[in-house]
Amino acid sequence: MREIKKVEINGNLYLIGHWQVDKSLKTLVWLTKTFGEGFVTIFTSSVGQELMMGATTSEEDGEKPSKESEISDAEEADIIKDFVRTIVDRLDEDTYVKYAKHIIEGVRLGGIKINFNDHFIGKMGELHQLMFEVLKLQYSDFLGGSQESDSSEG
């Protein structure tokens, strides 16, 4: 059964589904080869764990989930910036664009397919935040946490 996670970023409601196993495995190998510990640390460090499991913008029944412990927006932004900086340092432009599209592929905006080049004009922060949310859904259970989702389709 595939689960759908609802994520609101800057007033846009994105629907993120689980990838096919082949895509998930291939992307995990690429991420690990490319970023090594940098990628894994986001999922296994205490701050990364709190970001992964607690500081999410998911919505359920129109409300943000309650959290006992929360990292600040600034800490979350710093983690995402460090991850993006690592990506930029280790990739050429064409590979970066290829994998950004690869990660976002299948995400819907309110149920409608996203036109990558039109939708994200002037929204680089939103693009990267969404990419991070997609990766959280795909790998959080494998790299140190439980899966989150808001609804499922059968």
Residue pairs with C-beta under 8 A, 6 or more apart in sequence:
1 152
1 153
1 154
2 17
2 18
2 152
2 153
3 17
3 18
3 147
3 149
3 151
3 152
3 153
4 15
4 16
4 17
4 149
4 150
4 151
4 152
4 153
5 15
5 16
5 17
5 58
5 133
5 137
5 148
5 149
5 150
6 13
6 14
6 15
6 16
6 58
6 59
6 60
6 150
6 151
7 13
7 14
7 16
7 56
7 57
7 58
7 59
7 130
7 133
8 14
8 57
8 58
8 59
9 57
9 126
9 129
9 130
9 133
10 123
10 126
12 109
12 110
12 126
13 59
13 109
13 110
14 107
14 108
14 109
14 130
14 133
15 107
15 108
15 109
15 110
15 111
16 106
16 107
16 133
16 134
16 137
17 106
17 107
18 24
18 137
18 138
19 27
19 106
19 138
24 138
24 139
27 102
27 103
27 138
28 138
28 139
28 142
30 99
31 39
31 135
32 39
32 40
34 87
34 90
34 91
35 86
35 87
35 90
38 82
38 83
38 86
39 83
40 143
41 48
42 48
42 51
42 52
42 79
42 83
43 49
43 52
43 139
43 140
43 143
43 144
43 145
44 143
44 144
47 71
47 75
47 79
48 79
49 144
49 145
50 69
50 70
50 71
51 71
51 75
51 76
51 79
52 136
52 140
52 144
52 145
53 140
53 145
53 146
53 148
54 67
54 68
54 69
54 70
54 71
55 67
55 70
55 71
55 76
56 65
56 133
56 136
56 148
57 64
57 133
58 64
58 65
58 148
58 150
59 150
60 150
80 128
80 129
80 132
83 132
84 128
87 96
88 96
91 99
100 116
100 127
100 131
101 116
103 131
103 134
103 135
104 114
104 116
104 127
104 130
104 131
104 134
107 114
107 130
107 134
108 114
109 119
120 126
120 127
136 148
137 147
137 148
137 149
140 146
140 147
140 148
141 147
